[in-house]
Each structure stands twice: as structure tokens, then as C-alpha cells.
Amino acid sequence: EAQENSGPLSKLRKNPAFADLFEHTDATSLDDSTIKRLAVAHKEESRHKLFQMFWSPEAAITYTAHRYPATWATNYRVLYELARRVPDFQPQSILDYGAGPAP
């Protein structure tokens, strides 16, 4: 339990800025039918070993908190270089190629 209270997720939970993100993850706030539905979904997903991704709300928040700064900085740099090299360029749309996790 000491390890559980000292990890990065625990630090996020303690930070007031992230409090609203964790409100829905408290099992005591879920009714019995929701817990049963989640248990059935988890059991069904665990049967499929070929492709499993574990995206609990906590994992999604941690992944986003970890990846967002680098992704933002990369996009900022690309757009900065475009503006510097081609000042008249005004993009009208964007294609997100998606470099996220994959099997």
C-alpha cells in the first residue's frame, strides 16, 4: 500500500487541479448495476488475449498528462517554423496522423 500512495498517479490524485478528473473513478460513487456492468465488461475483455489495451480513467489521465507537453511543444515548433519560413501560409485544416499507442 505504501507503493500505491507514492506513485505518479497518487501525486495527481492529491493535486487539487486534477480533482475533478478523478471524481468519476471512485468506486463508492458507482451504483451496483454500474459496478456489475463494468465487471462483466472487464471479464469479457480479459478473454481476448490477442489485443488488450488497459485504458482505465486513471491510465488515460496519466497518459495524457505525460504526453501532452511534448505533443504541444512539437506542434508549436512545426507551426512556428511554417510561419517563419512561409509567412503567407494560412492552414485551413489539419490532419492528425496519430502517433499514439498501437498493438
PDB file as gemmi writes it, atoms N, CA and C in Angstrom:
CRYST1    1.000    1.000    1.000  90.00  90.00  90.00 P 1                      
ATOM      1  N   GLU A   1       0.817  -1.198   0.000  1.00  0.00           N  
ATOM      2  CA  GLU A   1       0.000   0.000   0.000  1.00  0.00           C  
ATOM      3  C   GLU A   1       0.859   1.261   0.000  1.00  0.00           C  
ATOM      4  N   ALA A   2       2.046   1.194   0.598  1.00  0.00           N  
ATOM      5  CA  ALA A   2       2.940   2.355   0.610  1.00  0.00           C  
ATOM      6  C   ALA A   2       3.339   2.732  -0.803  1.00  0.00           C  
ATOM      7  N   GLN A   3       3.561   1.713  -1.656  1.00  0.00           N  
ATOM      8  CA  GLN A   3       3.919   1.977  -3.050  1.00  0.00           C  
ATOM      9  C   GLN A   3       2.751   2.640  -3.781  1.00  0.00           C  
ATOM     10  N   GLU A   4       1.535   2.222  -3.454  1.00  0.00           N  
ATOM     11  CA  GLU A   4       0.349   2.774  -4.103  1.00  0.00           C  
ATOM     12  C   GLU A   4       0.184   4.257  -3.792  1.00  0.00           C  
ATOM     13  N   ASN A   5       0.605   4.691  -2.602  1.00  0.00           N  
ATOM     14  CA  ASN A   5       0.447   6.080  -2.190  1.00  0.00           C  
ATOM     15  C   ASN A   5       1.619   6.967  -2.575  1.00  0.00           C  
ATOM     16  N   SER A   6       2.617   6.419  -3.282  1.00  0.00           N  
ATOM     17  CA  SER A   6       3.790   7.224  -3.603  1.00  0.00           C  
ATOM     18  C   SER A   6       4.052   7.367  -5.099  1.00  0.00           C  
ATOM     19  N   GLY A   7       3.228   6.781  -5.934  1.00  0.00           N  
ATOM     20  CA  GLY A   7       3.460   6.818  -7.371  1.00  0.00           C  
ATOM     21  C   GLY A   7       2.958   8.095  -8.018  1.00  0.00           C  
ATOM     22  N   PRO A   8       3.195   8.234  -9.330  1.00  0.00           N  
ATOM     23  CA  PRO A   8       2.771   9.440 -10.041  1.00  0.00           C  
ATOM     24  C   PRO A   8       1.255   9.626 -10.045  1.00  0.00           C  
ATOM     25  N   LEU A   9       0.508   8.525 -10.089  1.00  0.00           N  
ATOM     26  CA  LEU A   9      -0.947   8.635 -10.074  1.00  0.00           C  
ATOM     27  C   LEU A   9      -1.433   9.173  -8.734  1.00  0.00           C  
ATOM     28  N   SER A  10      -0.783   8.740  -7.670  1.00  0.00           N  
ATOM     29  CA  SER A  10      -1.124   9.236  -6.341  1.00  0.00           C  
ATOM     30  C   SER A  10      -0.866  10.737  -6.242  1.00  0.00           C  
ATOM     31  N   LYS A  11       0.226  11.196  -6.842  1.00  0.00           N  
ATOM     32  CA  LYS A  11       0.537  12.630  -6.839  1.00  0.00           C  
ATOM     33  C   LYS A  11      -0.521  13.423  -7.603  1.00  0.00           C  
ATOM     34  N   LEU A  12      -0.994  12.852  -8.725  1.00  0.00           N  
ATOM     35  CA  LEU A  12      -2.058  13.520  -9.474  1.00  0.00           C  
ATOM     36  C   LEU A  12      -3.336  13.589  -8.650  1.00  0.00           C  
ATOM     37  N   ARG A  13      -3.657  12.494  -7.961  1.00  0.00           N  
ATOM     38  CA  ARG A  13      -4.868  12.462  -7.131  1.00  0.00           C  
ATOM     39  C   ARG A  13      -4.822  13.540  -6.044  1.00  0.00           C  
ATOM     40  N   LYS A  14      -3.648  13.801  -5.491  1.00  0.00           N  
ATOM     41  CA  LYS A  14      -3.511  14.769  -4.401  1.00  0.00           C  
ATOM     42  C   LYS A  14      -3.525  16.212  -4.900  1.00  0.00           C  
ATOM     43  N   ASN A  15      -3.274  16.420  -6.172  1.00  0.00           N  
ATOM     44  CA  ASN A  15      -3.232  17.767  -6.733  1.00  0.00           C  
ATOM     45  C   ASN A  15      -4.653  18.278  -6.942  1.00  0.00           C  
ATOM     46  N   PRO A  16      -5.038  19.398  -6.317  1.00  0.00           N  
ATOM     47  CA  PRO A  16      -6.397  19.919  -6.450  1.00  0.00           C  
ATOM     48  C   PRO A  16      -6.788  20.230  -7.897  1.00  0.00           C  
ATOM     49  N   ALA A  17      -5.816  20.527  -8.741  1.00  0.00           N  
ATOM     50  CA  ALA A  17      -6.124  20.857 -10.136  1.00  0.00           C  
ATOM     51  C   ALA A  17      -6.689  19.662 -10.894  1.00  0.00           C  
ATOM     52  N   PHE A  18      -6.415  18.449 -10.417  1.00  0.00           N  
ATOM     53  CA  PHE A  18      -6.887  17.245 -11.093  1.00  0.00           C  
ATOM     54  C   PHE A  18      -8.060  16.590 -10.368  1.00  0.00           C  
ATOM     55  N   ALA A  19      -8.570  17.215  -9.322  1.00  0.00           N  
ATOM     56  CA  ALA A  19      -9.617  16.595  -8.505  1.00  0.00           C  
ATOM     57  C   ALA A  19     -10.845  16.208  -9.322  1.00  0.00           C  
ATOM     58  N   ASP A  20     -11.289  17.090 -10.210  1.00  0.00           N  
ATOM     59  CA  ASP A  20     -12.495  16.794 -10.985  1.00  0.00           C  
ATOM     60  C   ASP A  20     -12.297  15.615 -11.933  1.00  0.00           C  
ATOM     61  N   LEU A  21     -11.066  15.353 -12.350  1.00  0.00           N  
ATOM     62  CA  LEU A  21     -10.810  14.240 -13.256  1.00  0.00           C  
ATOM     63  C   LEU A  21     -10.944  12.892 -12.560  1.00  0.00           C  
ATOM     64  N   PHE A  22     -10.786  12.878 -11.248  1.00  0.00           N  
ATOM     65  CA  PHE A  22     -10.835  11.617 -10.509  1.00  0.00           C  
ATOM     66  C   PHE A  22     -12.180  11.376  -9.831  1.00  0.00           C  
ATOM     67  N   GLU A  23     -13.083  12.328  -9.879  1.00  0.00           N  
ATOM     68  CA  GLU A  23     -14.363  12.163  -9.197  1.00  0.00           C  
ATOM     69  C   GLU A  23     -15.123  10.933  -9.676  1.00  0.00           C  
ATOM     70  N   HIS A  24     -15.103  10.683 -10.964  1.00  0.00           N  
ATOM     71  CA  HIS A  24     -15.875   9.561 -11.505  1.00  0.00           C  
ATOM     72  C   HIS A  24     -15.190   8.215 -11.329  1.00  0.00           C  
ATOM     73  N   THR A  25     -13.976   8.193 -10.803  1.00  0.00           N  
ATOM     74  CA  THR A  25     -13.266   6.922 -10.656  1.00  0.00           C  
ATOM     75  C   THR A  25     -13.412   6.321  -9.266  1.00  0.00           C  
ATOM     76  N   ASP A  26     -14.101   6.989  -8.373  1.00  0.00           N  
ATOM     77  CA  ASP A  26     -14.300   6.488  -7.020  1.00  0.00           C  
ATOM     78  C   ASP A  26     -15.372   5.401  -7.038  1.00  0.00           C  
ATOM     79  N   ALA A  27     -14.988   4.181  -6.720  1.00  0.00           N  
ATOM     80  CA  ALA A  27     -15.929   3.054  -6.782  1.00  0.00           C  
ATOM     81  C   ALA A  27     -17.112   3.246  -5.844  1.00  0.00           C  
ATOM     82  N   THR A  28     -16.949   3.986  -4.759  1.00  0.00           N  
ATOM     83  CA  THR A  28     -18.061   4.188  -3.831  1.00  0.00           C  
ATOM     84  C   THR A  28     -19.137   5.083  -4.425  1.00  0.00           C  
ATOM     85  N   SER A  29     -18.805   5.816  -5.488  1.00  0.00           N  
ATOM     86  CA  SER A  29     -19.805   6.687  -6.114  1.00  0.00           C  
ATOM     87  C   SER A  29     -20.601   5.968  -7.198  1.00  0.00           C  
ATOM     88  N   LEU A  30     -20.266   4.701  -7.477  1.00  0.00           N  
ATOM     89  CA  LEU A  30     -20.955   3.938  -8.513  1.00  0.00           C  
ATOM     90  C   LEU A  30     -22.042   3.075  -7.891  1.00  0.00           C  
ATOM     91  N   ASP A  31     -23.182   2.983  -8.579  1.00  0.00           N  
ATOM     92  CA  ASP A  31     -24.233   2.108  -8.073  1.00  0.00           C  
ATOM     93  C   ASP A  31     -23.924   0.654  -8.435  1.00  0.00           C  
ATOM     94  N   ASP A  32     -24.669  -0.271  -7.828  1.00  0.00           N  
ATOM     95  CA  ASP A  32     -24.397  -1.702  -8.013  1.00  0.00           C  
ATOM     96  C   ASP A  32     -24.492  -2.137  -9.468  1.00  0.00           C  
ATOM     97  N   SER A  33     -25.472  -1.621 -10.199  1.00  0.00           N  
ATOM     98  CA  SER A  33     -25.632  -2.048 -11.594  1.00  0.00           C  
ATOM     99  C   SER A  33     -24.438  -1.608 -12.446  1.00  0.00           C  
ATOM    100  N   THR A  34     -23.904  -0.433 -12.174  1.00  0.00           N  
ATOM    101  CA  THR A  34     -22.736   0.035 -12.918  1.00  0.00           C  
ATOM    102  C   THR A  34     -21.520  -0.825 -12.601  1.00  0.00           C  
ATOM    103  N   ILE A  35     -21.340  -1.151 -11.340  1.00  0.00           N  
ATOM    104  CA  ILE A  35     -20.211  -1.997 -10.951  1.00  0.00           C  
ATOM    105  C   ILE A  35     -20.327  -3.373 -11.597  1.00  0.00           C  
ATOM    106  N   LYS A  36     -21.538  -3.945 -11.613  1.00  0.00           N  
ATOM    107  CA  LYS A  36     -21.740  -5.255 -12.245  1.00  0.00           C  
ATOM    108  C   LYS A  36     -21.463  -5.182 -13.740  1.00  0.00           C  
ATOM    109  N   ARG A  37     -21.933  -4.112 -14.376  1.00  0.00           N  
ATOM    110  CA  ARG A  37     -21.715  -3.948 -15.815  1.00  0.00           C  
ATOM    111  C   ARG A  37     -20.226  -3.823 -16.126  1.00  0.00           C  
ATOM    112  N   LEU A  38     -19.515  -3.061 -15.324  1.00  0.00           N  
ATOM    113  CA  LEU A  38     -18.072  -2.917 -15.515  1.00  0.00           C  
ATOM    114  C   LEU A  38     -17.343  -4.240 -15.275  1.00  0.00           C  
ATOM    115  N   ALA A  39     -17.803  -5.010 -14.290  1.00  0.00           N  
ATOM    116  CA  ALA A  39     -17.179  -6.309 -14.016  1.00  0.00           C  
ATOM    117  C   ALA A  39     -17.373  -7.266 -15.184  1.00  0.00           C  
ATOM    118  N   VAL A  40     -18.588  -7.285 -15.750  1.00  0.00           N  
ATOM    119  CA  VAL A  40     -18.856  -8.145 -16.908  1.00  0.00           C  
ATOM    120  C   VAL A  40     -18.010  -7.696 -18.099  1.00  0.00           C  
ATOM    121  N   ALA A  41     -17.925  -6.396 -18.320  1.00  0.00           N  
ATOM    122  CA  ALA A  41     -17.124  -5.877 -19.435  1.00  0.00           C  
ATOM    123  C   ALA A  41     -15.653  -6.237 -19.252  1.00  0.00           C  
ATOM    124  N   HIS A  42     -15.162  -6.107 -18.032  1.00  0.00           N  
ATOM    125  CA  HIS A  42     -13.759  -6.452 -17.768  1.00  0.00           C  
ATOM    126  C   HIS A  42     -13.510  -7.937 -18.004  1.00  0.00           C  
ATOM    127  N   LYS A  43     -14.427  -8.777 -17.538  1.00  0.00           N  
ATOM    128  CA  LYS A  43     -14.266 -10.222 -17.731  1.00  0.00           C  
ATOM    129  C   LYS A  43     -14.264 -10.572 -19.215  1.00  0.00           C  
ATOM    130  N   GLU A  44     -15.160  -9.957 -19.971  1.00  0.00           N  
ATOM    131  CA  GLU A  44     -15.236 -10.217 -21.413  1.00  0.00           C  
ATOM    132  C   GLU A  44     -13.962  -9.748 -22.115  1.00  0.00           C  
ATOM    133  N   GLU A  45     -13.487  -8.578 -21.761  1.00  0.00           N  
ATOM    134  CA  GLU A  45     -12.269  -8.058 -22.384  1.00  0.00           C  
ATOM    135  C   GLU A  45     -11.052  -8.907 -22.042  1.00  0.00           C  
ATOM    136  N   SER A  46     -11.019  -9.458 -20.841  1.00  0.00           N  
ATOM    137  CA  SER A  46      -9.855 -10.251 -20.441  1.00  0.00           C  
ATOM    138  C   SER A  46      -9.795 -11.589 -21.174  1.00  0.00           C  
ATOM    139  N   ARG A  47     -10.889 -12.003 -21.784  1.00  0.00           N  
ATOM    140  CA  ARG A  47     -10.906 -13.248 -22.553  1.00  0.00           C  
ATOM    141  C   ARG A  47     -10.156 -13.105 -23.867  1.00  0.00           C  
ATOM    142  N   HIS A  48     -10.040 -11.897 -24.369  1.00  0.00           N  
ATOM    143  CA  HIS A  48      -9.417 -11.653 -25.669  1.00  0.00           C  
ATOM    144  C   HIS A  48      -7.956 -11.261 -25.464  1.00  0.00           C  
ATOM    145  N   LYS A  49      -7.080 -12.229 -25.568  1.00  0.00           N  
ATOM    146  CA  LYS A  49      -5.664 -12.007 -25.272  1.00  0.00           C  
ATOM    147  C   LYS A  49      -4.882 -11.420 -26.447  1.00  0.00           C  
ATOM    148  N   LEU A  50      -5.407 -11.517 -27.664  1.00  0.00           N  
ATOM    149  CA  LEU A  50      -4.669 -11.047 -28.831  1.00  0.00           C  
ATOM    150  C   LEU A  50      -4.423  -9.541 -28.769  1.00  0.00           C  
ATOM    151  N   PHE A  51      -5.451  -8.805 -28.395  1.00  0.00           N  
ATOM    152  CA  PHE A  51      -5.322  -7.351 -28.369  1.00  0.00           C  
ATOM    153  C   PHE A  51      -5.956  -6.828 -27.097  1.00  0.00           C  
ATOM    154  N   GLN A  52      -5.132  -6.356 -26.193  1.00  0.00           N  
ATOM    155  CA  GLN A  52      -5.647  -5.784 -24.960  1.00  0.00           C  
ATOM    156  C   GLN A  52      -4.960  -4.455 -24.698  1.00  0.00           C  
ATOM    157  N   MET A  53      -5.763  -3.454 -24.480  1.00  0.00           N  
ATOM    158  CA  MET A  53      -5.240  -2.165 -24.034  1.00  0.00           C  
ATOM    159  C   MET A  53      -5.975  -1.829 -22.751  1.00  0.00           C  
ATOM    160  N   PHE A  54      -5.262  -1.375 -21.781  1.00  0.00           N  
ATOM    161  CA  PHE A  54      -5.861  -1.089 -20.496  1.00  0.00           C  
ATOM    162  C   PHE A  54      -5.987   0.423 -20.334  1.00  0.00           C  
ATOM    163  N   TRP A  55      -7.148   0.940 -20.638  1.00  0.00           N  
ATOM    164  CA  TRP A  55      -7.378   2.372 -20.552  1.00  0.00           C  
ATOM    165  C   TRP A  55      -8.402   2.657 -19.470  1.00  0.00           C  
ATOM    166  N   SER A  56      -8.014   2.445 -18.245  1.00  0.00           N  
ATOM    167  CA  SER A  56      -8.857   2.878 -17.140  1.00  0.00           C  
ATOM    168  C   SER A  56      -8.823   4.405 -17.148  1.00  0.00           C  
ATOM    169  N   PRO A  57      -9.757   5.043 -16.482  1.00  0.00           N  
ATOM    170  CA  PRO A  57      -9.695   6.513 -16.419  1.00  0.00           C  
ATOM    171  C   PRO A  57      -8.356   7.014 -15.877  1.00  0.00           C  
ATOM    172  N   GLU A  58      -7.816   6.319 -14.877  1.00  0.00           N  
ATOM    173  CA  GLU A  58      -6.530   6.734 -14.317  1.00  0.00           C  
ATOM    174  C   GLU A  58      -5.413   6.615 -15.349  1.00  0.00           C  
ATOM    175  N   ALA A  59      -5.415   5.506 -16.099  1.00  0.00           N  
ATOM    176  CA  ALA A  59      -4.377   5.303 -17.116  1.00  0.00           C  
ATOM    177  C   ALA A  59      -4.482   6.357 -18.209  1.00  0.00           C  
ATOM    178  N   ALA A  60      -5.703   6.684 -18.620  1.00  0.00           N  
ATOM    179  CA  ALA A  60      -5.899   7.693 -19.659  1.00  0.00           C  
ATOM    180  C   ALA A  60      -5.416   9.065 -19.184  1.00  0.00           C  
ATOM    181  N   ILE A  61      -5.719   9.405 -17.945  1.00  0.00           N  
ATOM    182  CA  ILE A  61      -5.283  10.692 -17.392  1.00  0.00           C  
ATOM    183  C   ILE A  61      -3.762  10.741 -17.301  1.00  0.00           C  
ATOM    184  N   THR A  62      -3.168   9.660 -16.828  1.00  0.00           N  
ATOM    185  CA  THR A  62      -1.714   9.610 -16.699  1.00  0.00           C  
ATOM    186  C   THR A  62      -1.043   9.712 -18.059  1.00  0.00           C  
ATOM    187  N   TYR A  63      -1.567   8.985 -19.041  1.00  0.00           N  
ATOM    188  CA  TYR A  63      -1.010   9.026 -20.395  1.00  0.00           C  
ATOM    189  C   TYR A  63      -1.095  10.443 -20.960  1.00  0.00           C  
ATOM    190  N   THR A  64      -2.259  11.078 -20.802  1.00  0.00           N  
ATOM    191  CA  THR A  64      -2.443  12.434 -21.318  1.00  0.00           C  
ATOM    192  C   THR A  64      -1.503  13.414 -20.619  1.00  0.00           C  
ATOM    193  N   ALA A  65      -1.418  13.317 -19.304  1.00  0.00           N  
ATOM    194  CA  ALA A  65      -0.537  14.222 -18.555  1.00  0.00           C  
ATOM    195  C   ALA A  65       0.922  14.028 -18.956  1.00  0.00           C  
ATOM    196  N   HIS A  66       1.283  12.805 -19.292  1.00  0.00           N  
ATOM    197  CA  HIS A  66       2.665  12.512 -19.678  1.00  0.00           C  
ATOM    198  C   HIS A  66       2.961  12.974 -21.104  1.00  0.00           C  
ATOM    199  N   ARG A  67       2.052  12.751 -22.036  1.00  0.00           N  
ATOM    200  CA  ARG A  67       2.301  13.009 -23.456  1.00  0.00           C  
ATOM    201  C   ARG A  67       1.985  14.436 -23.901  1.00  0.00           C  
ATOM    202  N   TYR A  68       1.051  15.103 -23.241  1.00  0.00           N  
ATOM    203  CA  TYR A  68       0.574  16.393 -23.724  1.00  0.00           C  
ATOM    204  C   TYR A  68       1.680  17.437 -23.881  1.00  0.00           C  
ATOM    205  N   PRO A  69       2.550  17.657 -22.904  1.00  0.00           N  
ATOM    206  CA  PRO A  69       3.564  18.712 -23.073  1.00  0.00           C  
ATOM    207  C   PRO A  69       4.455  18.510 -24.299  1.00  0.00           C  
ATOM    208  N   ALA A  70       4.904  17.287 -24.518  1.00  0.00           N  
ATOM    209  CA  ALA A  70       5.775  17.027 -25.673  1.00  0.00           C  
ATOM    210  C   ALA A  70       5.016  17.183 -26.983  1.00  0.00           C  
ATOM    211  N   THR A  71       3.776  16.719 -27.014  1.00  0.00           N  
ATOM    212  CA  THR A  71       2.968  16.841 -28.227  1.00  0.00           C  
ATOM    213  C   THR A  71       2.701  18.311 -28.536  1.00  0.00           C  
ATOM    214  N   TRP A  72       2.345  19.082 -27.506  1.00  0.00           N  
ATOM    215  CA  TRP A  72       2.085  20.504 -27.700  1.00  0.00           C  
ATOM    216  C   TRP A  72       3.343  21.201 -28.200  1.00  0.00           C  
ATOM    217  N   ALA A  73       4.485  20.919 -27.582  1.00  0.00           N  
ATOM    218  CA  ALA A  73       5.737  21.567 -27.979  1.00  0.00           C  
ATOM    219  C   ALA A  73       6.111  21.232 -29.421  1.00  0.00           C  
ATOM    220  N   THR A  74       5.905  19.992 -29.813  1.00  0.00           N  
ATOM    221  CA  THR A  74       6.208  19.584 -31.185  1.00  0.00           C  
ATOM    222  C   THR A  74       5.323  20.326 -32.178  1.00  0.00           C  
ATOM    223  N   ASN A  75       4.026  20.356 -31.906  1.00  0.00           N  
ATOM    224  CA  ASN A  75       3.110  21.063 -32.806  1.00  0.00           C  
ATOM    225  C   ASN A  75       3.416  22.555 -32.861  1.00  0.00           C  
ATOM    226  N   TYR A  76       3.721  23.139 -31.714  1.00  0.00           N  
ATOM    227  CA  TYR A  76       4.067  24.555 -31.677  1.00  0.00           C  
ATOM    228  C   TYR A  76       5.291  24.829 -32.539  1.00  0.00           C  
ATOM    229  N   ARG A  77       6.311  23.978 -32.409  1.00  0.00           N  
ATOM    230  CA  ARG A  77       7.545  24.183 -33.176  1.00  0.00           C  
ATOM    231  C   ARG A  77       7.293  24.058 -34.676  1.00  0.00           C  
ATOM    232  N   VAL A  78       6.512  23.070 -35.082  1.00  0.00           N  
ATOM    233  CA  VAL A  78       6.205  22.891 -36.506  1.00  0.00           C  
ATOM    234  C   VAL A  78       5.469  24.115 -37.040  1.00  0.00           C  
ATOM    235  N   LEU A  79       4.454  24.576 -36.327  1.00  0.00           N  
ATOM    236  CA  LEU A  79       3.697  25.742 -36.791  1.00  0.00           C  
ATOM    237  C   LEU A  79       4.555  27.011 -36.758  1.00  0.00           C  
ATOM    238  N   TYR A  80       5.430  27.129 -35.775  1.00  0.00           N  
ATOM    239  CA  TYR A  80       6.344  28.267 -35.707  1.00  0.00           C  
ATOM    240  C   TYR A  80       7.262  28.287 -36.925  1.00  0.00           C  
ATOM    241  N   GLU A  81       7.834  27.138 -37.251  1.00  0.00           N  
ATOM    242  CA  GLU A  81       8.733  27.055 -38.409  1.00  0.00           C  
ATOM    243  C   GLU A  81       7.983  27.346 -39.704  1.00  0.00           C  
ATOM    244  N   LEU A  82       6.764  26.858 -39.822  1.00  0.00           N  
ATOM    245  CA  LEU A  82       5.966  27.170 -41.015  1.00  0.00           C  
ATOM    246  C   LEU A  82       5.735  28.673 -41.131  1.00  0.00           C  
ATOM    247  N   ALA A  83       5.348  29.301 -40.029  1.00  0.00           N  
ATOM    248  CA  ALA A  83       5.094  30.744 -40.048  1.00  0.00           C  
ATOM    249  C   ALA A  83       6.368  31.525 -40.367  1.00  0.00           C  
ATOM    250  N   ARG A  84       7.491  31.063 -39.878  1.00  0.00           N  
ATOM    251  CA  ARG A  84       8.758  31.744 -40.119  1.00  0.00           C  
ATOM    252  C   ARG A  84       9.213  31.591 -41.567  1.00  0.00           C  
ATOM    253  N   ARG A  85       9.043  30.403 -42.129  1.00  0.00           N  
ATOM    254  CA  ARG A  85       9.551  30.128 -43.472  1.00  0.00           C  
ATOM    255  C   ARG A  85       8.567  30.490 -44.577  1.00  0.00           C  
ATOM    256  N   VAL A  86       7.290  30.392 -44.287  1.00  0.00           N  
ATOM    257  CA  VAL A  86       6.259  30.702 -45.290  1.00  0.00           C  
ATOM    258  C   VAL A  86       5.223  31.606 -44.616  1.00  0.00           C  
ATOM    259  N   PRO A  87       5.542  32.889 -44.468  1.00  0.00           N  
ATOM    260  CA  PRO A  87       4.678  33.790 -43.701  1.00  0.00           C  
ATOM    261  C   PRO A  87       3.264  33.930 -44.261  1.00  0.00           C  
ATOM    262  N   ASP A  88       3.078  33.707 -45.556  1.00  0.00           N  
ATOM    263  CA  ASP A  88       1.749  33.853 -46.152  1.00  0.00           C  
ATOM    264  C   ASP A  88       0.887  32.597 -46.017  1.00  0.00           C  
ATOM    265  N   PHE A  89       1.456  31.515 -45.548  1.00  0.00           N  
ATOM    266  CA  PHE A  89       0.723  30.258 -45.425  1.00  0.00           C  
ATOM    267  C   PHE A  89      -0.296  30.348 -44.293  1.00  0.00           C  
ATOM    268  N   GLN A  90      -1.543  30.035 -44.616  1.00  0.00           N  
ATOM    269  CA  GLN A  90      -2.616  30.041 -43.630  1.00  0.00           C  
ATOM    270  C   GLN A  90      -3.370  28.715 -43.723  1.00  0.00           C  
ATOM    271  N   PRO A  91      -3.014  27.740 -42.892  1.00  0.00           N  
ATOM    272  CA  PRO A  91      -3.665  26.431 -42.981  1.00  0.00           C  
ATOM    273  C   PRO A  91      -5.168  26.537 -42.724  1.00  0.00           C  
ATOM    274  N   GLN A  92      -5.932  25.787 -43.499  1.00  0.00           N  
ATOM    275  CA  GLN A  92      -7.387  25.788 -43.364  1.00  0.00           C  
ATOM    276  C   GLN A  92      -7.903  24.542 -42.652  1.00  0.00           C  
ATOM    277  N   SER A  93      -7.082  23.506 -42.630  1.00  0.00           N  
ATOM    278  CA  SER A  93      -7.467  22.274 -41.940  1.00  0.00           C  
ATOM    279  C   SER A  93      -6.195  21.568 -41.476  1.00  0.00           C  
ATOM    280  N   ILE A  94      -6.383  20.515 -40.703  1.00  0.00           N  
ATOM    281  CA  ILE A  94      -5.237  19.773 -40.182  1.00  0.00           C  
ATOM    282  C   ILE A  94      -5.556  18.283 -40.227  1.00  0.00           C  
ATOM    283  N   LEU A  95      -4.557  17.484 -40.496  1.00  0.00           N  
ATOM    284  CA  LEU A  95      -4.690  16.032 -40.478  1.00  0.00           C  
ATOM    285  C   LEU A  95      -3.904  15.513 -39.288  1.00  0.00           C  
ATOM    286  N   ASP A  96      -4.587  14.841 -38.391  1.00  0.00           N  
ATOM    287  CA  ASP A  96      -3.922  14.232 -37.242  1.00  0.00           C  
ATOM    288  C   ASP A  96      -3.532  12.822 -37.643  1.00  0.00           C  
ATOM    289  N   TYR A  97      -2.252  12.632 -37.917  1.00  0.00           N  
ATOM    290  CA  TYR A  97      -1.756  11.333 -38.360  1.00  0.00           C  
ATOM    291  C   TYR A  97      -1.848  10.308 -37.241  1.00  0.00           C  
ATOM    292  N   GLY A  98      -1.731  10.745 -36.027  1.00  0.00           N  
ATOM    293  CA  GLY A  98      -1.884   9.858 -34.880  1.00  0.00           C  
ATOM    294  C   GLY A  98      -0.676   8.985 -34.638  1.00  0.00           C  
ATOM    295  N   ALA A  99       0.107   9.348 -33.664  1.00  0.00           N  
ATOM    296  CA  ALA A  99       1.284   8.560 -33.323  1.00  0.00           C  
ATOM    297  C   ALA A  99       1.117   7.934 -31.945  1.00  0.00           C  
ATOM    298  N   GLY A 100      -0.112   7.637 -31.596  1.00  0.00           N  
ATOM    299  CA  GLY A 100      -0.389   7.066 -30.281  1.00  0.00           C  
ATOM    300  C   GLY A 100      -0.057   5.592 -30.203  1.00  0.00           C  
ATOM    301  N   PRO A 101      -0.400   4.977 -29.085  1.00  0.00           N  
ATOM    302  CA  PRO A 101      -0.068   3.568 -28.898  1.00  0.00           C  
ATOM    303  C   PRO A 101      -0.829   2.679 -29.874  1.00  0.00           C  
ATOM    304  N   ALA A 102      -0.181   1.631 -30.293  1.00  0.00           N  
ATOM    305  CA  ALA A 102      -0.807   0.677 -31.216  1.00  0.00           C  
ATOM    306  C   ALA A 102      -0.302  -0.716 -30.879  1.00  0.00           C  
ATOM    307  N   PRO A 103      -1.062  -1.731 -31.263  1.00  0.00           N  
ATOM    308  CA  PRO A 103      -0.613  -3.096 -30.967  1.00  0.00           C  
ATOM    309  C   PRO A 103       0.580  -3.484 -31.813  1.00  0.00           C  
TER     310      PRO A 103                                                      
END                                                                             
